[in-house]
Structure formats: C-alpha cells, structure tokens
Amino acid sequence: MSATSRNNLAGKLYQLRYTKAEIMAFNEGNYKEKKIIDEEEVEEMKDGLNVAEKTATNNQETINQEIESSRLRVVDLEGLLEVEKKSSAELQSVGQGGIGCFELAGIYTASLSVCFCRFVSQLEEYEALISQYEDRLDDNVKLSLKLEEAKRQAEDKTVTILSRDSALNKLTNELVELKEEAASGSRHEAELVEYHIRSLNEEISDMKCNIHALNEQLLKRGINLDTVRTNLAVSEADFEKLSSSVVGKDRELRNFAQIRDSLIARLDRLKADLRRLKGREV
C-alpha cells in the first residue's frame, strides 16, 4: 500500500471516529477486533450460572418446556450462522473492488471467521449438553419408577409376613389345645391328638422357614430400595448440574451473538466505506 493510500485511508477512518491506535493497527496490518462485554451482561452471566432448575420428578412439564426452548434456541443459532456466512461472502466481494482497503477487509473477514469458528464450537457443546440433559431426564424417570416398584414389593412382603405370623400363632394355639385334650382323653383319642400334634409341628416348622425366607427377602428389598434411593439422589444432583450448565452455555451463546452483531455492524460500515472510496477513485 502506498503512502498516499495509507494517508487517505487514515483520514477516512479518523472521520469514522476510529481511534489513533486502531488506525495505526490498520496500517500495520495487525488490527484485532476487541470483544467488549458489558458489565451488566457479566453480572447476568454470573447470576445465570447459579440458577437451579427444578428436577424431573417435581415438575415434568417445566423440564419438557425447557428442552423444547433449548431446541428452538439451537435452530435460531444455526440460522444466525448462515447469516454470518453470507456477510463474510459479501465482504470478500466488496473488498476485492476496494483499492487500498483490501488488507482492512481481510482483517475484518478473519475476525468474523474466528468468531464463526468459536460460535460453531459453542453450538456443538450446547447441543451435547441438551443431549445429556434429555438422557439424564430419562434416567431420573426410570429410577423413580424403579423406586416405586421396590417400595411396592417391600410392602407386599411385609403384608405376607404379617399374615404368616398370624397363621403361626393360630397353629400354636391349636397345638396347646390338642395337648390339653390328649392329657384328659382316652388312649385312642390321645393317639389321634398325638398325630395331629406331629402334623401341626411340621406345619409350624415349615411356616417358620417360610417366614425366615420372607424376612431375608424383605431385607434384600430394603437394601435395594436404599440403593435405588441413593442412585436417584445422585442422578438428580447430576441433573441439577446439567441444568446449570445448559443455562450457562445459553448465556455464552448469547454473548457470542452480541459479539457477532458487533462484527457485522463494523463490516456493514466498512462495506459502505469501501463503496465510497471506490466511487471517489473511479
């Protein structure tokens, strides 16, 4: 670039309220677009990272709405990426016709390309978080159902044990009555009673074995129930972390969208400057 062209460019940039440092950077070919984040946006981002989402078991409908909103957000972001591609192509087309400003156009194109690449990366991370979010939601629902089933089985075993205990007490009372009859009756009656006593003793023994087995099953059900509760608590904690991550990632994407808007505004202004310069040189 000739000295005259650099001076003309510097004059134009000065009229457009560029700083001296930015004009010098343009001339040296190493200008880098600054990313300015408003302090209020920073505070909102910090607040967003601390937002706690409701769990799936407490508010299923709200979670479904959040997932749908996130999907719509992804679709919107993909549309914005297409806009950036078109803006970059337009800039390159205009830059080729601008005499003495091609380097400046290249700098803005490079800045937009960097923003575009980072935007794509953030979008991919966002989609991965949404996928994990949905998977964790399914896990929570399955664990909740498993917990309810474990509770039901434990209650059924408890009812069965109580019923067997009652039957055992009844058999024990009958055994006592038969022994009393054997002591006061004839020898024949005593033999019949003795036979019934042996039969009752065997039945009582079997009943005790069944009750013991049921108690062991109930103990295992209790252990399984505790395990399911623990897994559900861990899953819900992970779900909360994922919810916070989704909120934080959404904030980051919004911030990138603001940076993109700033770049596009600068690009539009540069294209207008290039057109004016081209018109004067013709």
Steps between C-alpha positions, in 0.01 A plus 500: 500500500642842403546784747227701324254213530585453868448872566166499318392192693612652829300815426188301426537289812553813710176647365327177596619551862760221508766550766859582416612158627248326275607705195865412565407135538316512167808644328724236657257221402462352850173647623298267718135558579443552873231301674318733734265351752277734692538482879128439534530202263783361715283523810212334318735221391614443859141498620405255228766252609339485845147430378365169637257314270210295643551121486308270268305335779375834635400677178500285186312754291743783574800286401336402172440868425865578573617226263270627224624856558859381476428323171347816359807691620725260307292549184523877543876486546542288188309766308731768637802303380361502146467879521865527602609289202311729260645814663853363467445418131360847431795662675753309291315600183506869594858484628630382164369817335631744763834653405741531795256343753534130423724446803238657726229284348716194559542589867125527550441181306753318719335638815162382382644158412646462850168601654321259268727206597459567872127539451483157332702347784270651763195380308634143489565508876149637553343218297707242694372646829141479378555133409641427848212697652242279325689179588516597866128581494427149370725348768319691773160381378620137485655520847181653640294213358751247634480663843120475502518132395751422777272670755200299378686169520626579851145582612369174347764294682418674827129419463584135420724469806230645728248255355735205557569616856127506569459148356794377709345638819173327416675165447689539826174558689344192338804297603455605864131405491577158350758428768239581766250265333759223482566527870133466594371251234519124434799321350343492151422867515849565630650324196285707263596817679866397492474455123348846463770643724776357279325633191465844657864501609608428142271772369631745761858409407428561130327825589803621695729415207273694265494799734880489530534495120254786468694703757819450297320607183364805678852587618629476142211713378590757763861504382388532137265779600785691667720446193231632266444801725874575501524463121199726455650765729829489305313514169296800615819677615659436159183624336520825697862548388403437139214748530740765629745417220226541240409841644865605506558380143192690385648815655827441317321457169307820557830678566646360177190620318564852631862480384380381162254790475783740582719347228222510243433866583870580449497299176197687370670829579820384331311391187340843481844664539645277229218588262554873563876468448448301182258764369750781561786318332300420185 
